[in-house]
Amino acid sequence: MRSWERAGGGLLGLGLGANGLFMLGAPFTWYEAVPGVVKTGAFNGHFVRDIGAAYLVCALALAAVAWRPHRAWPALLAAAGFLVLHAGVHLYDTVCGRSSLGDLARDLPGVFFPAMAASVLAWRAAGEA
């Protein structure tokens, strides 16, 4: 992995980690603060914290790959798997009419970009291992 990929992965990990900690530490505030979340249904603190834990694990995987890419790439592969499946749920909801194309566009930076970036990083790291 190139140094810029490691740095980008580390920065993505910081963002995902901050989001995960926010979800774990202040789930109702997170629910109200993130655009569009309130449209997905009633607040469920347990569910928000569950997803926050998954984001925190993804962040730790990205940090591990930024630090030791040749050893930690399987963790990044698992993290990318979660992020891609999460993005797939958002896409599925749009295709089924549960959310709009505007919602999908709003989700690009926070849902789809992390999934794509982590997938590219995992693919590159796995190829070099």
Residue, then its C-alpha position, 0 to 999 in steps of 0.5 A: m500500500r502506498s503511503w497516501e492510501r495508508a493515510g487516506g485509510g487512517l483518515l477514513g478510520l478517524g471519521l468512522g471512529a468519531n461517528g461510531l463513538f458519537m452513536l455509542g455515547a449519544p445515540f439520541t443526539w446522533y439520531e436527531a443530528v444526522p440528516g434523514v435519519v429521523k425519516t427512517g423510523a422511530f428512535n431505537g437507542h439499542f439499534v443505534r449503539d449496535i451500528g455504532a459498535a460496527y462503525l467503531v470496529c471498521a475504524l479500528a480495522l482501518a487504523a490497523v491497516a494504516w499501521r500494518p497493512h500487510r498484517a491487518w488487511p483481512a480485518l479491512l476486508a471484513a470492515a469493507g464487507f459491512l460498509v458495502l452491505h450497509a450501502g446495499v441496504h440504502l440502495y435497496d430501500t431506494v429501489c423499493g421506494r422506501s427512500s428517494l433518489g434525493d436520500l440516496a444522493r444525501d447518503l453518498p458522502g457518509v454511506f457510499f463513499p466509505a464503502m467504496a474507499a474501504s473496498v478499494l483499500a482492501w482490494r489493494a492491501a489484499g493484492e499486496a499481501 
